Amino acid sequence: MIRAIVVDDELPAIDRIKKLLKPYADIDIIGEFFDGLSALSAIEEKKPDIVFLDIDMPELNGVPLHNLTTTHRTVFLASPTRITDPKQL
């Protein structure tokens, strides 16, 4: 089982990642976080195998967060615009 954490400051983006990962029974989402600071402590505590990480977040964004935690693989998420309508996904 691959243990994953999803970090994005936009709920529609988190929902989209979960939807995309749902067909993969071997991926277990063990946490969802809306900011880098909350995710940092969870990543250190839960030690996921992979983190799906938004690059652009307030306070602690994706690249610095990744640099603070090196025990997992990271998939960076980027969107050219903010998602305001889930139909955009």
matplotlib code that plots the C-alpha trace (Angstrom):
import matplotlib.pyplot as plt

x = [0.0, 1.3, 0.5, -0.2, -0.9, -2.6, -1.8, -3.6, -5.3, -8.3, -10.8, -11.8, -8.2, -7.9, -11.2, -9.9, -6.7, -8.7, -11.0, -8.0, -6.4, -9.6, -9.1, -5.8, -6.6, -3.0, -2.9, -4.3, -4.8, -3.8, -4.3, -5.6, -4.3, -5.2, -1.9, 1.8, 2.2, -0.4, 1.0, 4.5, 3.8, 1.6, 4.3, 6.8, 4.4, 2.8, 5.8, 3.9, 5.4, 4.3, 2.9, 0.8, 1.8, 0.5, 3.3, 1.4, -0.1, -0.1, 2.4, 4.4, 4.2, 5.1, 8.8, 10.0, 7.7, 9.3, 12.7, 11.9, 10.7, 12.8, 11.4, 9.0, 8.5, 6.7, 4.3, 4.0, 0.6, 0.3, -2.6, -2.3, -5.4, -7.2, -10.1, -13.4, -15.7, -15.4, -16.6, -13.3, -11.6]
y = [0.0, 3.5, 6.0, 9.5, 13.0, 15.7, 19.4, 22.2, 25.4, 24.8, 22.1, 21.5, 20.7, 18.3, 16.7, 16.4, 14.6, 12.2, 11.5, 10.8, 8.5, 6.6, 3.9, 2.9, 0.6, 0.5, 4.3, 5.2, 8.9, 9.2, 13.0, 16.1, 19.5, 23.1, 24.7, 23.9, 24.4, 21.8, 19.5, 19.8, 18.3, 15.6, 14.6, 14.4, 12.3, 10.0, 9.6, 9.1, 7.5, 10.3, 13.9, 15.6, 19.2, 22.5, 24.9, 28.1, 28.3, 31.1, 31.1, 28.0, 27.1, 23.9, 24.2, 25.3, 22.6, 20.0, 21.2, 20.8, 17.2, 14.7, 11.4, 11.0, 11.5, 14.7, 15.3, 19.1, 20.5, 23.7, 25.5, 28.7, 30.2, 29.8, 27.3, 29.0, 26.6, 22.8, 22.4, 23.9, 20.6]
z = [0.0, -0.9, 1.7, 0.4, 1.6, -0.5, 0.3, -1.5, -0.3, -2.6, -1.8, -5.4, -6.2, -3.4, -4.5, -8.0, -6.9, -4.8, -7.8, -10.0, -7.4, -6.6, -9.3, -7.7, -4.9, -3.8, -2.9, 0.5, 1.2, 4.9, 5.1, 3.4, 4.3, 3.2, 4.2, 4.4, 8.1, 9.0, 6.4, 7.7, 11.1, 9.5, 7.0, 9.9, 12.0, 9.4, 7.1, 3.8, 0.8, -1.5, -1.1, -3.7, -3.0, -4.3, -5.3, -4.6, -1.0, 1.6, 4.5, 3.6, -0.1, -1.8, -2.7, 0.8, 2.4, 0.2, 1.1, 4.8, 4.4, 2.5, 3.6, 0.7, -3.0, -4.1, -6.9, -7.4, -8.3, -10.2, -11.7, -13.9, -12.2, -9.0, -9.2, -8.3, -10.0, -9.7, -13.3, -14.4, -13.3]

ax = plt.figure().add_subplot(projection="3d")
ax.plot(x, y, z, "-o")
ax.set_aspect("equal")
plt.show()
